[in-house]
Amino acid sequence: MSYVQISQNDLFARVRKTVERSNGQNPLRICHLSKYYPPQPGGIETHVRTLATSQAALGAQVDVICVNACDRTGEDSPQTQTVEEFDRDVRVIRLGRMATVARFDMFTEFSRYFKQRGTQYDIAHLHAPNPAMGLHWALSNSSVPLVVTHHSDIVKQRVLKHVINPLLSYVYHRASRVLISNPLYANGSDFLRPYHHRVEVLPFGIDLSIYQQPSDGAIAYAEHLRSTYGSPIWLSVGRLVYYKALCVAIEALKFVPGTLMIVGKGQLAETLKQRAKEAGVSDRVVWKPYLSPEELVGAYHAATALWFPSNARSEAFGLVQVEAMASGCPVINAAIPHSGVTWVSRDRVEGLTVPVNDPQAMAQAARHLLTDPDLRERLSAASRVRAGRFDQDLMAQESLRIYQQVMRATAAEPVLV
């Protein structure tokens, strides 16, 4: 696994030459293969959009091929139509699906939009785990060099992964690079071990400016939250699914004052609401299935800390940690073994880390921030500095450098006749 840390100026200088070469008559042509794309929620979807739009801003020609999860009214639907649209300078091709079986999307138009256009691309970039798109890429028998971002191992689906992993193994064996978001994840991944010589770290990035310089609307929303709920406000942001472990946050609230705001929706919504009722804290939990981007920035600025109790390696990075850190909001996270969560926000450097599935420890960390305001200020300042490591422009430029390396190596390979 390669992980070389260089200065931001050196990275800009090295990649500027690559971008200038690709900005002539033949811009770099990239096709991202994603499961879904915003406005579909999710960390992978958000990352794909950030990377694709940032690459396009550097002069690359970028397509995203994904599945269309919504009907014409914008509602989730098992049967959808193919839609082609633009997001800024990124062409987004949402393939219509016929059905979904065990979370596996079935669609047929991949060849029309990838295989027939395959010669137009310099790089294909698959975001995995994504068995449906991986299967279609494998069937295309494409000669376009492939880069894979391994967002996480398949953790919970123990039976299903025995079906999916052989397919993913075939795809990964053909990939020129396997990218991971942090230097800790590969050491705990049995799946990645055969590809260790191809693994490279590309930390995720976001547009930091919207959190560092909040808009007037974001500031107003932060003031609204403070006046409505008082202090402290504890914030949790993410889908309401098992590995987010929001039940831990709800239990922790029993031992600290204040309000817990949970932003997100998912299959465990009613279960978690019942858990809050049983814990006797339902009157101190605020449920927000959705906040606008501006409101979310305001929530980070109003919060005393982000509670991030995720408890499984399905949580490999945690982009919401970066959003909170850029806002100066310290993070209380959980020590998931071989996950990048505690690499993003480090214990007693930018935030506080507690054992997994330990509500008492999370509550104790929260009380520590309340009783030691100087500690919170130190963590807040350090969080803002650390967030600079996860800038979207750095990520995009480094990705183009990796692509160029792959293209040069592919061009140098002998041709078999």
C-alpha positions as MATLAB code, in Angstrom:
seq = 'MSYVQISQNDLFARVRKTVERSNGQNPLRICHLSKYYPPQPGGIETHVRTLATSQAALGAQVDVICVNACDRTGEDSPQTQTVEEFDRDVRVIRLGRMATVARFDMFTEFSRYFKQRGTQYDIAHLHAPNPAMGLHWALSNSSVPLVVTHHSDIVKQRVLKHVINPLLSYVYHRASRVLISNPLYANGSDFLRPYHHRVEVLPFGIDLSIYQQPSDGAIAYAEHLRSTYGSPIWLSVGRLVYYKALCVAIEALKFVPGTLMIVGKGQLAETLKQRAKEAGVSDRVVWKPYLSPEELVGAYHAATALWFPSNARSEAFGLVQVEAMASGCPVINAAIPHSGVTWVSRDRVEGLTVPVNDPQAMAQAARHLLTDPDLRERLSAASRVRAGRFDQDLMAQESLRIYQQVMRATAAEPVLV';
ca = [
       0.000    0.000    0.000;
       1.407    3.390   -0.957;
       0.768    6.443    1.175;
       3.043    9.412    0.609;
       2.249   12.632    2.401;
       3.494   15.729    0.567;
       2.864   19.407    1.069;
      -0.196   21.043   -0.438;
       1.966   23.353   -2.580;
       3.992   20.436   -3.950;
       0.797   18.564   -4.774;
      -0.649   21.589   -6.575;
       2.570   22.040   -8.571;
       2.827   18.384   -9.569;
      -0.781   18.015  -10.619;
      -1.038   21.405  -12.351;
       1.197   20.042  -15.115;
      -1.074   17.009  -15.483;
      -4.170   19.188  -15.652;
      -2.587   21.572  -18.163;
      -1.741   18.618  -20.413;
      -5.319   17.353  -20.197;
      -6.835   20.781  -20.786;
      -5.691   21.067  -24.378;
      -7.553   19.595  -27.313;
      -7.844   16.228  -25.600;
      -9.121   16.620  -22.030;
      -8.953   13.602  -19.752;
     -12.144   11.572  -20.243;
     -13.460    9.920  -17.081;
     -16.466    7.681  -16.462;
     -17.519    7.117  -12.852;
     -19.604    3.999  -12.203;
     -21.709    4.581   -9.115;
     -24.707    2.867   -7.573;
     -26.687    6.104   -7.211;
     -26.068    9.853   -7.418;
     -27.482   12.845   -5.518;
     -30.103   13.858   -4.680;
     -30.118   10.216   -3.527;
     -28.655   10.438    0.002;
     -25.567    8.594    1.180;
     -21.853    9.003    1.774;
     -20.786    7.243   -1.439;
     -23.213    9.285   -3.507;
     -21.986   12.528   -1.966;
     -18.359   11.540   -2.547;
     -18.955   10.650   -6.203;
     -20.607   13.997   -6.865;
     -17.842   15.940   -5.119;
     -15.087   14.083   -6.948;
     -16.771   14.247  -10.359;
     -17.630   17.951  -10.207;
     -14.176   18.831   -8.845;
     -12.483   16.892  -11.655;
     -14.682   18.643  -14.220;
     -13.752   21.998  -12.722;
     -10.101   21.114  -13.418;
     -10.902   20.615  -17.104;
     -11.648   16.898  -17.297;
     -14.583   15.539  -19.294;
     -16.613   13.588  -16.728;
     -19.576   11.231  -17.020;
     -21.317    9.389  -14.188;
     -23.293    6.226  -14.930;
     -25.564    5.161  -12.085;
     -29.018    3.721  -11.408;
     -32.131    5.883  -11.414;
     -33.837    5.171   -8.105;
     -36.735    7.607   -8.533;
     -39.808    7.907  -10.713;
     -40.880   11.100  -12.472;
     -42.341   12.520   -9.256;
     -39.032   12.078   -7.427;
     -40.259    9.212   -5.262;
     -38.262    5.994   -4.791;
     -39.566    3.349   -7.165;
     -38.532   -0.228   -8.100;
     -39.161    0.531  -11.781;
     -37.746    3.686  -13.348;
     -36.803    5.209  -16.691;
     -33.367    6.146  -18.000;
     -32.629    9.849  -17.588;
     -29.666   11.811  -18.921;
     -28.886   15.194  -17.358;
     -26.104   17.564  -16.375;
     -24.874   18.480  -12.900;
     -22.718   21.544  -13.533;
     -20.267   20.225  -16.149;
     -20.792   16.540  -15.285;
     -23.021   14.419  -17.492;
     -25.116   12.122  -15.287;
     -26.700    9.057  -16.899;
     -29.262    7.474  -14.568;
     -30.087    4.030  -15.947;
     -33.673    2.889  -15.599;
     -34.102   -0.207  -13.482;
     -36.557   -3.042  -13.951;
     -36.561   -4.319  -10.370;
     -34.565   -4.616   -7.157;
     -33.926   -8.060   -5.678;
     -32.166   -8.296   -2.292;
     -30.882   -4.717   -2.811;
     -29.446   -5.775   -6.203;
     -30.619   -3.413   -8.948;
     -31.533   -4.959  -12.287;
     -31.056   -2.806  -15.388;
     -30.267   -3.387  -19.055;
     -28.965   -0.226  -20.735;
     -25.395   -0.278  -19.451;
     -23.950   -1.390  -22.791;
     -25.692    1.430  -24.604;
     -24.135    4.062  -22.392;
     -20.770    2.533  -21.500;
     -19.716   -0.223  -23.850;
     -20.727    1.601  -27.018;
     -19.069    4.760  -25.731;
     -16.172    2.909  -24.114;
     -13.606    4.111  -26.611;
     -14.483    7.674  -25.597;
     -13.121    7.164  -22.073;
      -9.537    7.202  -20.798;
     -10.445    5.908  -17.310;
     -13.360    4.028  -15.759;
     -13.716    4.565  -12.009;
     -15.944    2.108  -10.125;
     -17.198    2.942   -6.635;
     -17.652   -0.280   -4.651;
     -19.173   -2.321   -3.117;
     -21.463   -2.090   -6.116;
     -22.137   -5.615   -7.397;
     -24.688   -4.698  -10.066;
     -22.480   -2.112  -11.740;
     -19.434   -4.341  -11.267;
     -21.224   -7.198  -13.014;
     -22.146   -5.043  -15.991;
     -18.601   -3.680  -16.226;
     -17.205   -7.238  -16.208;
     -19.627   -8.336  -18.939;
     -18.627   -5.359  -21.081;
     -15.080   -6.772  -21.413;
     -13.869   -3.211  -21.703;
     -10.228   -2.351  -22.405;
     -10.574    1.016  -20.637;
      -8.221    1.085  -17.601;
     -10.163    0.610  -14.365;
      -9.692    2.317  -10.990;
     -11.804    1.135   -8.045;
     -12.577    3.068   -4.885;
     -13.183    0.536   -2.118;
     -15.549    2.417    0.168;
     -15.992   -0.433    2.639;
     -16.016   -4.195    3.072;
     -19.305   -6.080    3.003;
     -19.798   -6.601    6.725;
     -23.334   -7.559    7.731;
     -24.564   -9.501    4.681;
     -22.649  -12.652    5.614;
     -24.520  -14.951    3.217;
     -24.838  -12.468    0.373;
     -21.167  -11.539    0.475;
     -20.220  -15.117   -0.488;
     -22.091  -14.498   -3.732;
     -20.899  -10.935   -4.263;
     -17.246  -11.233   -3.244;
     -16.243  -13.610   -6.091;
     -17.659  -11.111   -8.575;
     -15.899   -8.211   -6.873;
     -12.673  -10.245   -6.741;
     -12.779  -10.665  -10.518;
     -13.265   -6.912  -10.939;
     -10.531   -5.994   -8.448;
      -8.065   -8.372  -10.109;
      -8.552   -6.444  -13.331;
      -8.299   -3.026  -11.664;
      -5.106   -1.035  -12.108;
      -5.540    0.729   -8.748;
      -7.686    0.136   -5.676;
      -8.207    3.359   -3.754;
      -9.114    3.569   -0.070;
      -9.954    6.649    1.955;
      -7.454    6.229    4.785;
      -4.256    4.333    5.651;
      -5.828    2.194    8.407;
      -8.573    0.352    6.562;
      -6.554   -2.096    4.461;
      -4.853   -3.697    7.499;
      -8.183   -5.004    8.747;
      -9.608   -6.110    5.406;
      -9.236   -9.751    4.401;
     -10.872   -8.895    1.102;
      -8.218   -6.314    0.167;
      -5.224   -8.455    1.114;
      -4.713  -10.031   -2.364;
      -4.571   -6.562   -3.933;
      -2.253   -4.853   -1.438;
       0.265   -3.986   -4.178;
      -2.427   -1.998   -5.992;
      -3.889   -0.214   -2.974;
      -3.357    3.529   -2.714;
      -4.791    6.081   -0.282;
      -6.935    8.907   -1.635;
      -8.565   10.703    1.308;
     -12.080   11.942    0.685;
     -12.614   15.669    0.383;
     -15.450   18.185    0.518;
     -16.035   21.859   -0.237;
     -14.762   23.222    3.057;
     -15.679   26.847    2.350;
     -19.409   26.453    2.972;
     -18.664   25.240    6.509;
     -15.763   27.575    7.228;
     -17.583   30.691    5.982;
     -21.256   29.983    6.708;
     -23.858   31.930    4.776;
     -26.229   34.397    6.400;
     -28.957   31.767    6.147;
     -26.799   29.175    7.940;
     -25.964   31.643   10.719;
     -29.641   32.517   11.097;
     -30.583   28.834   11.350;
     -27.903   28.271   14.005;
     -29.353   31.147   16.026;
     -32.840   29.698   15.572;
     -31.706   26.328   16.950;
     -30.006   27.920   19.962;
     -33.038   30.044   20.795;
     -35.417   27.104   20.345;
     -33.508   24.354   22.154;
     -30.990   26.161   24.321;
     -27.641   24.599   25.131;
     -26.131   22.094   24.800;
     -27.219   20.733   21.434;
     -25.781   17.343   20.506;
     -25.924   16.513   16.809;
     -25.977   13.192   14.926;
     -26.070   13.120   11.122;
     -26.498   10.002    8.986;
     -28.829    7.345    7.668;
     -30.871    5.532   10.274;
     -29.261    2.131    9.713;
     -27.707   -0.427   12.029;
     -24.017    0.502   11.836;
     -24.650    4.156   12.677;
     -25.483    2.865   16.195;
     -27.773    5.790   16.989;
     -29.297    3.718   19.765;
     -26.023    4.391   21.611;
     -26.517    8.140   21.228;
     -30.102    7.881   22.489;
     -28.995    5.883   25.550;
     -26.160    8.342   26.218;
     -28.645   11.216   26.335;
     -30.035    9.790   29.587;
     -26.805   10.815   31.329;
     -26.267   14.333   29.967;
     -28.334   17.501   29.755;
     -29.412   19.064   26.483;
     -31.092   18.144   23.209;
     -30.069   15.503   20.691;
     -30.841   16.438   17.077;
     -30.811   13.448   14.717;
     -30.623   14.370   11.040;
     -31.369   11.559    8.611;
     -33.889    8.963    7.580;
     -33.848    5.213    7.152;
     -35.388    1.877    7.943;
     -34.754    2.127   11.696;
     -36.625    5.410   12.212;
     -39.584    3.976   14.116;
     -37.377    1.572   16.087;
     -35.170    4.431   17.240;
     -38.146    6.597   18.182;
     -39.478    3.745   20.314;
     -36.024    3.381   21.879;
     -36.056    7.071   22.820;
     -39.484    6.672   24.375;
     -38.368    3.653   26.398;
     -35.261    5.526   27.561;
     -37.405    8.424   28.740;
     -35.698   10.992   26.517;
     -38.159   11.328   23.629;
     -38.964   14.895   24.697;
     -35.261   15.786   24.247;
     -34.744   14.193   20.824;
     -35.440   16.262   17.716;
     -35.905   14.271   14.500;
     -35.007   15.956   11.221;
     -35.355   13.542    8.274;
     -33.927   16.241    6.012;
     -32.152   19.583    6.321;
     -31.184   21.811    3.442;
     -27.419   22.205    2.947;
     -27.627   25.675    4.483;
     -29.574   24.415    7.483;
     -27.117   21.562    8.010;
     -24.218   24.015    8.159;
     -26.195   26.003   10.724;
     -26.778   22.839   12.781;
     -23.035   22.124   12.921;
     -22.355   25.669   14.099;
     -25.068   25.472   16.759;
     -24.002   22.105   18.149;
     -21.702   21.565   21.119;
     -20.403   18.369   19.497;
     -21.175   15.839   16.794;
     -21.994   12.439   18.246;
     -20.716    9.779   15.842;
     -21.212    6.381   17.519;
     -20.912    4.171   14.395;
     -19.824    0.698   15.477;
     -18.886   -1.372   12.378;
     -16.316   -1.232    9.580;
     -19.112   -0.403    7.171;
     -18.219    3.061    8.468;
     -14.815    3.442    6.859;
     -14.331    7.220    7.014;
     -17.306    9.363    8.015;
     -17.562   12.440    5.793;
     -19.905   14.117    8.261;
     -16.958   14.257   10.656;
     -15.134   16.486    8.175;
     -18.211   18.692    7.777;
     -18.416   19.116   11.544;
     -14.676   19.706   11.927;
     -14.636   22.366    9.199;
     -17.433   24.073   11.140;
     -15.392   24.010   14.351;
     -17.665   21.378   15.905;
     -15.674   18.709   17.809;
     -16.523   15.058   17.190;
     -17.111   12.308   19.713;
     -16.546    9.091   17.752;
     -16.152    5.387   18.521;
     -12.981    3.298   18.232;
     -13.972    0.946   15.401;
     -11.014   -1.395   14.795;
      -9.282   -0.894   11.431;
     -11.608    1.912   10.365;
     -10.551    5.366    9.265;
     -13.074    7.067   11.572;
     -10.522    7.718   14.314;
      -7.898    8.733   11.728;
     -10.150   11.540   10.493;
     -10.880   12.942   13.966;
      -8.160   11.853   16.377;
      -8.652   11.259   20.081;
      -7.799   14.314   22.204;
      -6.318   16.057   19.148;
      -9.415   17.139   17.236;
     -12.085   15.221   19.140;
     -12.745   12.528   21.709;
     -12.881    8.774   21.039;
     -14.805    6.283   23.168;
     -15.238    2.481   23.029;
     -17.856    1.163   20.603;
     -21.364    0.516   21.913;
     -20.713    2.338   25.189;
     -23.386    4.967   25.990;
     -21.853    5.725   29.383;
     -18.478    6.510   27.799;
     -20.100    8.739   25.178;
     -21.984   10.590   27.876;
     -18.808   11.001   29.942;
     -16.991   12.490   26.941;
     -19.879   14.889   26.353;
     -19.875   15.980   30.004;
     -16.121   16.553   29.726;
     -16.742   19.109   26.980;
     -19.330   20.857   29.161;
     -17.169   21.019   32.275;
     -13.971   21.997   30.435;
     -14.800   24.772   27.935;
     -11.100   25.296   27.212;
     -10.858   21.695   26.022;
     -13.724   22.212   23.618;
     -12.115   25.377   22.247;
      -8.795   23.571   21.704;
     -10.500   20.689   19.922;
     -12.571   23.100   17.841;
      -9.504   25.026   16.663;
      -7.598   21.830   15.880;
     -10.610   20.447   13.994;
     -10.623   23.435   11.656;
      -6.941   22.896   10.892;
      -7.299   19.144   10.381;
     -10.247   19.641    8.023;
      -7.871   21.306    5.559;
      -6.420   17.846    4.886;
      -9.750   16.871    3.337;
     -10.249   19.586    0.725;
     -12.067   18.576   -2.475;
      -9.522   20.280   -4.740;
      -6.663   18.302   -3.188;
      -8.652   15.114   -3.674;
      -9.490   15.866   -7.304;
      -5.950   16.830   -8.242;
      -4.477   13.765   -6.591;
      -7.019   11.564   -8.392;
      -5.942   12.959  -11.778;
      -2.318   12.202  -10.901;
      -3.274    8.595  -10.144;
      -5.206    8.325  -13.416;
      -2.211    9.568  -15.385;
       0.017    6.979  -13.705;
      -2.468    4.249  -14.630;
      -2.698    5.431  -18.239;
       1.075    5.564  -18.627;
       1.468    2.071  -17.156;
      -1.293    0.702  -19.390;
       0.267    2.268  -22.490;
       3.607    0.651  -21.604;
       2.150   -2.868  -21.317;
       3.130   -5.232  -24.153;
       0.454   -6.045  -26.688;
      -0.336   -9.764  -26.913;
      -0.844  -11.138  -30.439;
];
